[in-house]
């Protein structure tokens, strides 16, 4: 049995990667990161024209009806180029949630808008990934109360999918009455994160009583796969930057890449990251082909790739020496992206605790 990417998937990745290589430059990333909005409309519009927002949308709603693996390959390229665009929440988790629990009317209205970029969906799932005692979201009489921290892609969102303390999902307009959105600072300025405060905020139910928890679990698993893919792409870029720098930088009239210590660091990064590709592919593949294994596979992929990505980020910076810690090369954009992804939707320690509970109770 051959387990690898198809020619179509390779072409998809090459197409998205080629576009991002031309537009998501260090200068553009820096411009966006220091601006007022953590999204480049230019890059987002270009990706929308390529159809990436439609990948998971069913064909009957004008989408491509492709798999989570295809979406993960796109997310890997977004991470590789540190592109400041909403994708993981908007075209990934939100579409999975709507597919699983959305009404026919909700799908008919939102899917075409997501595909064209007219609608951008933020995700508030802190209730499933470690809500604080003073930050709960409750449903009372069709309205939401409380607050959700670290909601994803809040800055450009037109709508939100919100998880309450019972595992139910709700669709909330960004301009809904009683909703207050406050930006939250993180180490990664290429992504928008915020706090949502609800005070009698009207919400449309996205899941019935019988579906509570199931749709949210599938959304969370998909988000973790995509976060792992983003880290994989960012870590691969950091390795390549380290190798390229080691073949240019000279000390004592020798390129530093000729020193055994530098060779060892580059080899350790490559050896650690290479197996992560198959780990990610399997987790993404399981979401569509082996659903009974999907949740656990997403946990393994997210936790392990987060650890390997952190190692690559550290060693790549060490290879660059002092200049790696400055803003001159822009290496910190990838370093911070990997750091943000590590804690996104649960850090390695908490996810492994979840995996143990899932397997052994």
C-alpha positions in Angstrom: 0.0 0.0 0.0 1.3 3.4 -1.0 0.6 6.2 1.6 1.6 9.5 0.1 0.1 12.6 -1.5 -1.6 12.3 -4.9 -0.5 14.3 -7.9 -3.5 16.5 -7.5 -2.7 17.2 -3.9 0.9 18.1 -4.8 -0.3 20.5 -7.4 -2.7 22.1 -4.9 0.1 22.6 -2.5 2.4 23.9 -5.2 -0.2 26.3 -6.4 -1.0 27.8 -3.0 2.7 27.8 -2.0 3.7 29.5 -5.2 1.2 32.3 -4.7 2.1 32.9 -1.1 5.8 32.9 -1.9 5.2 35.9 -4.2 2.9 37.9 -1.9 3.6 36.9 1.8 7.0 38.4 1.9 8.8 39.4 5.2 8.0 43.0 4.3 4.3 42.3 3.9 4.1 40.2 7.1 5.9 43.0 9.0 3.5 45.6 7.6 0.5 43.6 8.6 1.9 42.7 12.0 2.5 46.3 12.9 -0.8 47.6 11.4 -4.2 47.9 12.9 -5.6 44.7 11.5 -4.0 41.2 11.8 -5.1 40.3 8.3 -3.8 41.2 4.9 -6.8 41.8 2.6 -4.6 41.5 -0.4 -3.4 38.0 0.4 -6.8 36.9 1.7 -8.5 38.1 -1.6 -5.8 36.3 -3.6 -6.4 33.0 -1.7 -10.1 33.4 -2.1 -9.7 33.7 -5.9 -7.7 30.5 -5.8 -10.7 28.8 -4.1 -9.1 27.8 -0.9 -12.1 28.9 1.2 -14.3 26.4 -0.8 -12.2 23.3 -0.2 -14.3 21.8 2.6 -17.6 23.2 1.5 -19.9 20.5 -0.1 -20.4 20.6 -3.8 -24.1 21.0 -3.5 -23.4 24.4 -1.9 -21.0 25.5 -4.5 -17.8 24.2 -2.9 -15.2 21.6 -3.9 -16.2 18.9 -1.4 -12.6 18.0 -0.7 -11.1 16.4 2.4 -9.5 17.7 5.6 -6.2 16.5 4.3 -6.5 18.9 1.4 -7.3 21.7 3.8 -4.3 20.7 5.9 -2.0 20.9 2.9 -3.2 24.5 2.3 -2.8 25.4 6.0 0.8 24.0 5.9 1.6 26.4 3.1 0.0 29.3 5.0 2.2 28.4 8.0 5.2 28.0 5.8 4.9 31.6 4.6 3.5 33.0 7.9 0.6 34.4 5.9 -1.5 36.8 7.9 -4.9 35.5 6.8 -7.8 33.8 8.6 -8.1 30.2 7.4 -8.0 27.7 10.3 -11.1 29.1 11.9 -13.0 30.5 8.9 -12.5 27.9 6.2 -11.7 25.0 8.5 -13.4 24.7 11.8 -16.4 26.8 10.9 -17.1 24.7 7.8 -16.7 21.5 9.7 -19.1 22.7 12.4 -21.7 23.8 9.8 -21.4 20.6 8.0 -22.0 18.6 11.1 -24.7 20.6 12.9 -25.9 23.5 10.7 -29.4 23.7 9.5 -30.1 23.6 5.8 -30.9 27.3 5.9 -27.7 28.2 7.7 -25.6 26.2 5.2 -27.4 27.7 2.2 -26.8 31.2 3.5 -23.3 31.0 4.9 -21.4 28.5 2.7 -21.5 30.7 -0.5 -20.5 33.7 1.6 -17.5 31.9 3.1 -16.4 30.8 -0.3 -16.4 34.3 -1.7 -14.9 35.9 1.5 -18.0 37.9 2.2 -18.5 36.0 5.5 -15.6 35.3 7.8 -16.4 33.1 10.8 -14.5 33.4 14.1 -14.5 30.5 16.5 -14.9 30.7 20.3 -14.3 27.3 21.9 -12.5 28.1 25.2 -15.3 26.0 26.9 -13.7 22.9 25.3 -10.1 23.8 25.6 -9.7 25.0 29.2 -12.2 27.7 30.2 -11.3 29.6 33.3 -13.7 29.6 36.3 -14.6 33.3 35.7 -15.1 32.8 32.0 -18.1 30.7 31.2 -20.6 30.9 28.4 -24.2 29.8 29.3 -27.4 29.6 27.3 -30.5 31.1 28.8 -33.7 31.4 26.8 -32.1 31.5 23.4 -29.5 34.1 24.5 -25.8 33.8 25.6 -24.3 35.2 28.7 -20.7 35.1 30.0 -17.4 35.4 28.2 -15.1 33.3 26.0 -11.4 34.0 25.9 -8.9 33.5 23.0 -11.6 33.4 20.3 -9.9 32.9 16.9 -10.0 35.4 14.0 -12.0 38.0 15.8 -10.7 41.1 14.1 -12.2 40.5 10.7 -15.1 38.2 11.7 -18.6 38.9 10.5 -20.0 35.9 12.5 -18.9 33.6 15.3 -19.5 30.0 16.2 -19.6 29.9 20.0 -19.4 26.8 22.2 -21.3 27.0 25.5 -20.6 25.2 28.8 -22.8 22.3 27.8 -21.1 21.7 24.5 -23.7 23.3 22.4 -22.8 25.4 19.4 -24.3 28.7 18.5 -24.1 31.1 15.6 -23.7 34.8 16.6 -23.5 37.9 14.4 -20.5 40.0 15.1 -22.7 43.1 15.4 -25.3 41.3 17.6 -26.8 43.2 20.5 -25.1 42.5 23.8 -21.8 41.3 22.3 -18.6 43.0 23.1 -15.4 42.1 21.3 -12.0 43.0 22.9 -8.7 42.3 21.2 -6.3 40.2 23.2 -2.5 40.5 22.7 -0.5 37.3 21.9 3.1 36.7 20.8 1.8 36.3 17.2 0.7 39.5 15.6 -0.2 37.8 12.3 -3.4 36.3 13.8 -6.3 38.0 15.5 -7.4 36.7 18.9 -10.0 38.3 21.2 -12.3 38.0 24.2 -16.1 37.8 23.5 -18.4 39.1 26.3 -22.1 38.1 26.0 -24.9 39.9 27.8 -28.3 38.5 26.7 -26.8 38.1 23.2 -29.2 36.5 20.7 -27.8 33.3 19.1 -29.0 30.8 16.6 -28.6 27.2 17.8 -26.2 25.2 15.6 -26.7 21.8 17.2 -29.8 20.0 18.6 -29.9 18.5 22.1 -28.9 15.1 20.8 -25.9 16.5 19.0 -24.4 18.5 21.8 -20.7 17.8 22.1 -20.3 15.7 19.0 -20.1 18.5 16.5 -17.9 20.5 18.8 -15.5 17.6 19.2 -15.2 17.2 15.4 -14.6 21.0 15.1 -11.9 20.8 17.7 -10.2 17.8 16.1 -10.2 19.5 12.7 -8.8 22.7 14.3 -6.0 20.7 16.0 -5.1 19.0 12.7 -4.9 22.4 10.9 -2.9 24.0 13.8 -0.4 21.0 13.5 -0.2 21.6 9.7 0.5 25.3 10.2 3.3 24.4 12.7 4.7 21.9 10.2 4.9 24.4 7.5 6.5 27.1 9.7 9.0 24.6 11.1 10.0 23.5 7.6 10.6 27.1 6.6 12.8 27.7 9.7 14.9 24.6 8.8 15.4 25.8 5.3 16.3 29.3 6.5 18.8 27.8 8.9 20.5 25.7 6.3 20.6 28.5 3.8 22.2 30.9 6.4 24.7 28.2 7.4 25.9 28.0 3.8 26.4 31.8 3.6 27.7 33.0 7.0 31.4 32.7 7.5 33.5 32.6 10.7 37.2 32.2 10.7 37.1 32.0 6.9 34.8 29.0 6.9 31.1 28.8 6.3 29.5 27.9 9.6 27.7 25.0 7.9 31.0 23.2 7.7 31.3 23.0 11.5 30.1 19.7 13.0 28.0 21.3 15.7 26.0 23.3 13.1 25.6 20.2 11.0 24.2 18.3 14.0 21.6 21.0 14.7 20.4 21.0 11.2 20.3 17.2 11.0 18.4 17.0 14.3 15.8 19.4 13.0 15.3 17.5 9.8 15.2 14.1 11.4 12.6 15.3 13.9 10.4 17.0 11.5 10.4 14.5 8.6 8.2 11.8 10.3 5.7 14.5 11.2 4.4 14.7 7.6 3.0 11.2 7.8 1.6 11.8 11.3 -0.2 14.8 10.0 -1.5 13.1 6.9 -2.9 10.2 8.9 -4.7 12.4 11.4 -6.2 14.4 8.5 -7.1 11.3 6.5 -8.7 9.7 9.6 -11.2 12.6 9.9 -12.9 11.5 6.7 -12.0 7.8 6.3 -11.6 6.5 9.9 -13.8 8.7 12.0 -13.6 6.5 15.1 -9.8 7.3 15.2 -10.0 10.9 14.2 -10.2 12.6 17.6 -7.3 10.6 19.1 -5.2 11.0 15.9 -5.7 14.8 16.0 -4.4 14.8 19.6 -1.3 12.9 18.8 -0.5 15.0 15.7 -1.1 18.3 17.5 0.9 17.5 20.7 3.8 15.9 18.9 4.2 18.4 16.1 4.0 21.2 18.6 7.0 19.8 20.5 9.0 19.2 17.3 8.1 22.6 16.0 9.3 24.2 19.2 12.6 22.4 18.9 13.1 23.5 15.3 12.2 27.1 16.1 14.8 27.1 18.9 17.6 25.4 17.0 17.0 27.5 13.8 17.4 30.6 15.8 20.6 29.3 17.4 22.0 28.5 14.0 21.4 32.2 13.0 23.2 33.4 16.1 22.7 36.9 17.4 21.0 38.2 14.3 18.3 35.5 14.7 17.0 37.3 17.7 16.5 40.6 15.9 13.9 41.8 13.5 16.3 42.2 10.6 15.6 38.7 9.1 12.1 38.4 10.3 12.8 35.0 11.7 10.8 35.8 14.8 7.5 35.8 12.8 7.9 32.0 12.3 9.2 31.5 15.8 6.2 33.3 17.3 3.8 31.5 15.0 5.0 28.1 16.2 4.8 29.3 19.8 1.2 30.5 19.4 0.2 27.3 17.6 1.7 25.2 20.5 -0.9 26.6 22.9 -3.7 27.0 20.4 -6.7 24.7 21.1 -4.7 23.1 24.0 -1.0 22.7 24.7 0.9 19.4 24.4 0.5 18.5 28.1 -3.2 19.1 28.3 -3.9 17.4 25.0 -2.0 14.3 26.1 -4.0 14.3 29.3 -7.2 14.4 27.1 -5.8 11.5 25.0 -5.1 9.4 28.1 -8.6 10.0 29.4 -10.1 9.2 26.0 -8.2 5.9 25.8 -8.3 4.7 29.4 -11.1 6.7 31.0 
